[in-house]
Amino acid sequence: MIKQIKAIAPTLIILDRDGVINEDSDDYIKSADEWQPIPGSVEAIIELKAKNIPVAVATNQSGVGRGLFDFKTLMSMHDKLYNLLAEDKDAIKHIAYCPHTPDAHCICRKPQTGMLDEISLKLNIALSPEVFFVGDSFKDIQAARKANCTPVLVKTGKGLRTLAKHHSELKDVMVFDNLQQFVEAVV
């Protein structure tokens, strides 16, 4: 059974990338070939566009800072997503990414809110409970809460591990099997 979203019309949906849109790996997604969409995720983004709900992406990409891949490779992964969206590539209004490692203590890396602030400024949409942030990690949930957004957890990627480890801290968070199920509940 799909949970219904509380009676809030989303002004924006922010998505984590790895584990929400595409398959994740503990060894990092290091190339466009390794970047594989989760079944239904691209269609879910297209459905949000059809309902005039803007979408942005906020993604920690410490693989850049770790030297596992470069900015050109990161852009090729994002290009692959845009190509899969085809004529609906404008569904994603902005992709914010943090290339830093955790020890950099930057303001952009989730659970900090720098990328969410960047998206808010870029799209001129205030961060509020009407902004849903869909993620698979506890850092995503923490960033959403710090930014006054509505956190949503999906069970794809690291979502099941997150749910098991932080169950008591997620009691007020909507949980869905995947992005597609979340979008069905929104629309």
Secondary structure, 3 states (H helix, E strand, C coil): CCCCCCCCCCCEEEECCECCCECCCCCCCCCCCCCCECCCHHHHHHHHHHCCCCEEEEEECHHHHCCCCCHHHHHHHHHHHHHHHHHHHHHEEEEEEECCCHHHCCCCCCCCCHHHHHHHHHHCCCCCCCEEEEECCHHHHHHHHHCCCEEEEECCCCHHHHHHHCHHHHCCCEEECCHHHHHHHHC
